C-alpha cells in the first residue's frame, strides 16, 4: 500500500466513532467504494443466515506524531471488519460497531454530496487492506489461519480461566468469595444444593399471603444486616419497601394477611411489566429477586442473583432461608456453589463485547455464567493461566470468481 494511503490507530478510532452516529451519510462515491469493498470480501465463505463475513486487520499505532498524548500503549491494534446482508441491504461493521449500511439495488442521487476527505481516505485504505488479506487467504488458507492463531491479540479472543487461578493472579485485588463467606456458610450451601437435587419437588408452600412474602424477604435482608444500623425497628413490609424496586404492581396495598387477596393479585393483570419480585435493586444483571410462583395449587419461591457483584449476598440469603426451613429453589445453585468455591470458569470475551449475557459464546459443558474482558495489569499471567478457544477459521470460497 502506498504510504499516502496508510492509516494509523488514532485516525481509525476517530473515524469509527464519527461514523457510528452518521451511518446514513452516503453519497455516490462512498456507495461505490463500499460496493467495491463488499465485492473483495465476498470471496470469504459466509456464516449464518445473513451472509456474515469477517476479517482481522492489524493496524500500527504510528509515530508519536500520530497519537501524541492519546492512550495508545500498544504498538499494534487488531480490528474485526465484518459485512452482512439482509435482503437487499449491506451492513459494514468495525469491532461490532455499525459504520455503514447501503441498499445494494438503490444508488444514492447523483446530486447528493457528502465531502469528507478522511472518510474517503479511510474507505480507500479499507479496500486495499481487505484486498491484501483476501489475497493472502487465497494463496494459502492453512498458513493464513496459523498466522492468526499465533498473532491475534488476546484482547480479541474468547477464553476461560478457573476462578481460583484468577484470584491467585490478581492477588490482593481479588474478591475472595470463599474467604468472605467462610467455610461454615459454604458447607451449609453445599448441603442445601445436595438436598435440593434429591428433593426438588418438595420445595413448595401450600398457601401464601403478602405478609408471608414480606417475612421471607426479611429473612434475606437480615442475613445481610442491611438494617443493622437502623434506629428503629422496621416491619418486614417496611424493609421490603426500602430495599425493593418499588414497581410492585400494588402488592403493598392488598390485604396483607389474606391468602385470597394474594392469589387474586398474583393472577390479576397488574403484574405485567412490574418488578414486585426484585427485592434488592440493581442493574439488569445485578439485582436480586425472590420470585413467587403458583402451579398445581401450590406456591414455590425461587431466589435468583448469580452476578459476581451480588452472589455473596445471595448465598447469605439462601443459607438463611435454609436455616429457617423455608422451602425454596435457588436459581443456578450448582453454578453459584462452584463460583464461591473458586472451581468454576470465568469466560473471557473480546474487548468489543460487553461482558454480560455472553452465555451463547461458550460451550454449555463449560458451565460459564460470569464474564470478563482482559484489562488488568496482570494480563500476561492471566493469558498464561487461561485456556483460549480456537479461532473461527477463515475459508476461501472458490466458487467466487
GIPE-V631296 format. One record per pair of residues at least 24 apart in sequence whose ideal C-beta (glycine too) atoms are under 7 Angstrom apart, sorted by the first residue. I is the first residue (numbers start at 1). J is the second residue. D is the distance in Angstrom with one decimal. If there is no record, write none. Layout:
I/J/D, I/J/D
This chain:
1/128/5.1, 5/124/5.9, 5/125/5.3, 5/128/6.4, 7/122/6.5, 7/125/4.7, 8/59/6.6, 8/60/5.7, 8/61/6.2, 8/62/3.3, 8/66/4.5, 9/59/5.3, 9/61/5.0, 9/62/6.9, 9/67/6.9, 9/72/5.7, 9/77/4.8, 10/66/5.6, 10/67/4.8, 10/70/5.5, 10/72/6.7, 12/59/5.7, 12/79/6.9, 15/118/6.1, 15/119/6.5, 15/122/4.9, 16/94/5.0, 16/97/6.1, 16/99/6.2, 19/99/4.0, 19/100/6.8, 20/97/5.3, 20/98/7.0, 20/99/6.6, 23/98/5.7, 23/99/6.4, 23/100/5.8, 23/101/5.7, 25/114/4.9, 26/102/5.9, 26/108/5.3, 27/108/5.6, 27/112/5.0, 27/113/5.3, 27/114/4.4, 28/107/6.3, 28/108/5.4, 28/110/5.9, 29/120/6.6, 30/114/6.6, 30/119/6.8, 30/123/6.6, 31/102/5.7, 31/107/6.0, 31/108/5.4, 33/123/4.1, 33/124/7.0, 33/127/6.4, 34/92/6.4, 34/100/5.7, 34/102/5.6, 34/123/7.0, 36/127/5.7, 37/123/7.0, 37/126/5.8, 37/127/5.1, 37/130/5.7, 38/83/5.8, 38/90/5.6, 40/127/6.6, 40/130/4.7, 40/131/5.0, 40/134/5.9, 41/83/5.6, 41/130/5.3, 41/134/6.6, 42/400/5.7, 43/134/5.3, 43/138/6.8, 43/396/6.1, 43/397/5.5, 43/400/4.6, 44/134/6.7, 44/137/7.0, 44/394/6.1, 44/396/6.9, 44/397/6.4, 45/395/4.1, 45/397/4.5, 50/84/4.4, 50/85/6.0, 50/86/5.5, 51/84/6.0, 51/85/4.2, 52/82/6.5, 52/84/4.8, 53/82/7.0, 53/83/5.1, 54/80/5.9, 54/81/6.9, 54/82/4.8, 55/81/4.9, 55/130/6.2, 55/133/5.1, 56/80/6.0, 56/148/6.0, 56/152/6.0, 57/81/5.6, 57/129/5.4, 57/133/6.9, 78/152/6.0, 78/153/4.8, 78/156/5.1, 80/156/6.7, 80/352/6.9, 81/130/7.0, 95/352/3.9, 96/352/4.8, 96/353/6.9, 137/394/5.7, 137/396/5.2, 138/396/5.3, 141/395/6.4, 141/396/5.6, 144/394/6.3, 145/393/5.2, 145/394/6.1, 148/391/5.7, 149/391/5.8, 152/391/6.5, 154/374/6.0, 154/383/5.1, 154/388/6.9, 155/350/6.6, 155/351/4.6, 155/374/5.3, 156/350/4.8, 156/351/6.9, 157/350/6.3, 157/388/5.5, 157/391/7.0, 158/348/6.6, 158/349/6.3, 158/350/6.9, 158/361/5.9, 158/389/4.7, 159/348/4.0, 159/386/4.6, 159/387/5.9, 159/388/4.3, 159/389/6.3, 160/345/4.2, 160/346/6.6, 160/347/5.5, 160/348/6.2, 160/366/6.2, 160/368/6.4, 160/386/6.4, 160/387/5.3, 161/345/6.7, 161/346/5.5, 161/348/6.5, 161/382/6.1, 161/385/6.0, 161/386/4.1, 162/343/7.0, 162/345/5.9, 163/339/6.6, 163/342/4.5, 163/344/5.4, 163/346/5.6, 164/342/3.5, 164/343/6.6, 165/385/4.7, 166/346/5.7, 166/382/6.8, 167/342/6.1, 169/378/5.0, 169/381/4.6, 169/382/5.3, 169/385/6.2, 170/376/6.1, 170/378/5.4, 177/311/6.7, 177/312/5.9, 177/339/6.7, 177/340/4.3, 178/340/6.1, 178/341/5.8, 178/342/5.7, 180/312/5.7, 181/312/6.2, 181/315/5.8, 181/340/5.7, 185/315/6.8, 185/319/5.4, 186/340/6.1, 186/341/6.4, 188/319/4.9, 188/322/6.4, 189/315/5.7, 189/318/6.3, 189/319/5.8, 189/337/5.9, 190/337/6.0, 192/318/6.5, 192/322/4.5, 193/333/4.8, 193/334/6.0, 193/337/5.2, 196/330/7.0, 196/333/6.1, 202/327/6.7, 203/300/5.8, 203/327/4.4, 203/328/6.0, 203/329/5.3, 204/298/4.2, 204/299/6.5, 204/300/5.1, 204/327/5.9, 205/298/6.9, 205/299/4.3, 205/300/6.7, 205/301/6.9, 205/327/5.8, 206/298/6.4, 207/259/4.6, 207/299/6.8, 208/259/6.8, 208/262/5.8, 208/292/6.4, 208/299/4.7, 209/256/6.5, 209/257/5.3, 209/258/6.0, 209/259/5.4, 209/262/5.2, 210/251/6.1, 210/254/5.5, 210/256/4.6, 210/262/5.4, 211/256/4.6, 211/257/5.2, 213/292/6.1, 214/240/5.0, 216/290/6.4, 216/301/6.3, 216/326/6.3, 217/279/5.1, 217/290/6.1, 219/320/5.1, 219/321/5.7, 219/324/5.6, 219/326/6.7, 220/279/6.3, 220/290/6.4, 220/317/3.8, 220/320/6.6, 223/316/4.3, 223/317/5.1, 223/320/3.6, 224/313/5.1, 224/316/5.3, 240/279/6.8, 243/279/6.2, 243/280/5.7, 244/278/6.1, 244/279/5.2, 244/281/7.0, 245/275/4.1, 245/278/3.9, 245/281/5.2, 247/274/4.7, 247/275/4.5, 248/274/6.5, 248/276/4.3, 249/274/3.6, 249/276/5.2, 251/276/4.8, 266/294/5.8, 280/313/6.9, 282/310/6.5, 285/356/5.1, 285/357/6.8, 286/310/5.6, 288/313/6.3, 288/314/5.8, 300/329/6.4, 301/328/4.0, 302/328/6.7, 302/329/4.5, 302/331/5.9, 303/328/5.8, 303/330/5.2, 303/331/6.7, 304/331/3.9, 306/331/6.7, 306/332/4.6, 306/335/6.4, 306/336/5.5, 306/369/5.7, 308/339/7.0, 308/370/5.1, 311/336/5.9, 311/339/5.9, 311/340/6.5, 315/340/5.9, 332/369/6.1, 335/367/6.0, 335/369/4.9, 339/370/6.5, 346/370/5.2, 346/371/6.9, 346/372/5.4, 347/371/4.5, 348/372/6.0, 348/373/7.0, 348/374/6.5, 348/386/6.2, 349/373/5.9
